[in-house]
Amino acid sequence: MLLIRDIKFYTEGDEIFSEGMIKYIRKEFKIARNGLSLEQLEPILDHIVLFIEEEKIQLKDGERLSCFTWVIKVMEEGDYFEILEPYPEENGFALGLSRNYHFFNQQKTVCEYLKVDPEFPLIDQLVTIDPVIKLGVPVHLFRWKKEDPDSGWYAVTNNVSENDLPLLEHIPLGEFMLLRPECVQFLALPAGFKVIWEGNDAKIGFDERLINGEVD
């Protein structure tokens, strides 16, 4: 059993159930485990509970909620809201929180290694890209200090120049994550960080000028 604030979560077979969410959202949660434990899912469940309690969210069938850098969808099933997550590659949704956990765990691991607090962008915030990255060429990441709806992330190639700036595009973070999955692990790094690819190695650095807006 896992206690998050005043909400209990417990496993029963291959599913996880909440106890206490009914007073906030009229129903309880039911979540497919997909081999994950309550301990593994605790940060995500905590995030969902905290958001619903603080924002006083009234869920309805089919509603979507941002969850760190990914998203969840709830579907009514009797006395429960069942949690699903998008799998765009398969043009649909799947039960559980496997993908949310995978993305969160990747990003948390990188931030813990660098001893920095993660700053998770939202799935519908914007990433500025050099269109050439759609061809699969090496991409370098820079995170400026920006305000919503801009995530602050720029994804460019070696050959981008000031003359190319008018050609840069803005796409949603979720689209970028699918376009360049090797970059997902870095997306919770705070403003000021940059990731430069050298062959198969990613070199992570920090540049104060990205916070102060002193570089283009």
Secondary structure, DSSP 8 states (H G I E B T S, - for coil): -EEETTEEEEEETTEEEEESTHHHHSSEEEEE-TT--HHHHHHHHHHHHHHHHHHT----TT-EEEETTEEEEEEEETTEEEEEEEEGGGTEEEESSHHHHHHHHHHHHHHHHHT-------TTSEEEE-GGGGGT---EEEE----TTEEEEEEE-TT--GGGGGG-EEEEHHHHHHH-GGGGGGTTS-TTEEEEEETTEEEEEE-THHHHT---
